[in-house]
Amino acid sequence: MRRMWLGLTAVVGLAVVSTGCGGPTPEDAEARLAVLEAEGKQMDQALDAVEDRLMGSQGRLAMWSELGRRHQEVSVVQCKVADAHLAAIMKHYDKQDQKARTVKQRNSMASVDTSVLTSGKAPAQQGRP
């Protein structure tokens, strides 16, 4: 069993060396690695910026949704108050209208000609014999 593992390890080691994976790295490999790392950092920064924008948009969306909900609640309250206020105004105008009719009726009764008697007799004319 041990021989089998030893043989397998030797075969894998030869395969790695023969494909170039285990050998010395080319001269420009370090430069390419540095470029790839710089690109990776740039991509991370770009993704962070996109994430910040998305989070900001989600925050604004949540804020506008909350404002819309509050506006609806306030509108309902305002409508109830306005209805009650308008009903009170109409009641006040009706009361004032009734007062005006009462005053007008009193004034018209007070302005009845004093020469008309309720007894049915004609008033005596003064100054003529």
C-alpha positions in Angstrom: 0.0 0.0 0.0 2.8 2.3 0.9 4.5 1.7 -2.4 1.4 2.6 -4.2 1.2 6.0 -2.5 4.9 6.6 -3.1 4.5 5.7 -6.8 1.5 7.9 -7.1 3.3 10.8 -5.5 6.2 10.4 -7.8 3.9 10.4 -10.9 2.1 13.5 -9.7 5.4 15.3 -9.0 6.7 14.5 -12.4 3.5 15.7 -14.0 3.6 19.0 -12.2 7.2 19.6 -13.1 6.7 18.6 -16.7 3.7 21.0 -17.2 5.6 24.0 -15.8 3.4 24.4 -12.8 6.1 23.5 -10.3 9.0 25.1 -12.1 10.5 28.5 -11.8 8.2 31.4 -12.7 8.8 33.6 -15.7 10.3 37.0 -15.2 7.1 38.9 -16.1 4.9 36.8 -13.8 5.5 39.1 -10.8 4.6 42.2 -12.9 1.5 40.5 -14.2 0.6 39.5 -10.6 1.0 43.2 -9.5 -1.2 44.4 -12.4 -3.9 41.8 -11.5 -3.8 42.8 -7.9 -4.1 46.5 -8.8 -7.0 45.7 -11.1 -8.6 43.6 -8.3 -8.3 46.6 -5.9 -9.9 48.9 -8.6 -12.7 46.4 -9.0 -13.3 46.3 -5.3 -13.4 50.0 -5.1 -15.9 50.2 -8.0 -18.0 47.5 -6.4 -17.9 49.4 -3.1 -19.1 52.6 -4.9 -21.9 50.7 -6.5 -22.9 49.1 -3.2 -22.9 52.6 -1.6 -25.1 54.0 -4.3 -27.5 51.0 -4.0 -27.6 51.4 -0.2 -28.2 55.1 -0.6 -31.0 54.5 -3.1 -32.6 51.9 -0.8 -32.4 54.5 2.1 -34.0 57.2 0.0 -36.7 54.7 -1.2 -37.5 53.8 2.4 -37.6 57.4 3.4 -40.0 58.3 0.6 -42.2 55.3 1.4 -42.4 56.4 5.0 -43.2 60.0 4.0 -45.9 58.7 1.7 -47.4 56.6 4.5 -47.3 59.5 6.9 -48.9 61.8 4.3 -51.8 59.5 3.9 -52.3 59.4 7.6 -52.2 63.1 7.9 -54.6 63.5 4.9 -57.1 61.3 6.6 -57.0 63.3 9.8 -57.1 66.6 7.8 -60.2 65.4 5.9 -62.0 64.5 9.2 -61.1 67.9 10.7 -62.1 69.8 7.6 -65.5 67.9 7.4 -66.2 68.8 11.1 -65.1 72.4 10.5 -67.3 72.8 7.4 -70.3 71.3 9.3 -69.7 73.9 12.1 -69.5 76.7 9.6 -72.8 75.6 8.0 -74.5 75.4 11.4 -73.1 78.9 12.2 -74.4 80.4 8.9 -77.9 78.8 9.5 -78.0 80.3 13.0 -77.0 83.7 11.6 -79.6 83.4 8.9 -82.3 82.6 11.4 -81.2 85.6 13.5 -81.4 87.9 10.4 -84.9 86.7 9.6 -86.0 87.3 13.2 -84.6 90.8 13.2 -86.1 91.5 9.8 -89.5 90.3 11.0 -89.3 92.5 14.1 -88.3 95.5 12.1 -91.1 95.0 9.6 -93.7 94.7 12.4 -92.4 97.8 14.1 -92.6 99.8 10.9 -96.4 99.2 10.5 -98.1 102.5 10.0 -99.2 103.9 13.3 -102.3 105.4 11.7 -103.8 102.0 11.2 -105.8 101.1 14.2 -106.7 97.7 15.3 -110.2 98.6 16.4 -111.3 99.2 12.8 -112.1 102.8 13.3 -110.7 105.5 11.1 -108.4 107.9 12.9 -109.8 111.3 13.5 -108.4 113.9 11.3 -106.8 116.7 13.1 -106.8 120.3 12.1 -110.1 120.1 10.1 -113.5 121.0 11.4 
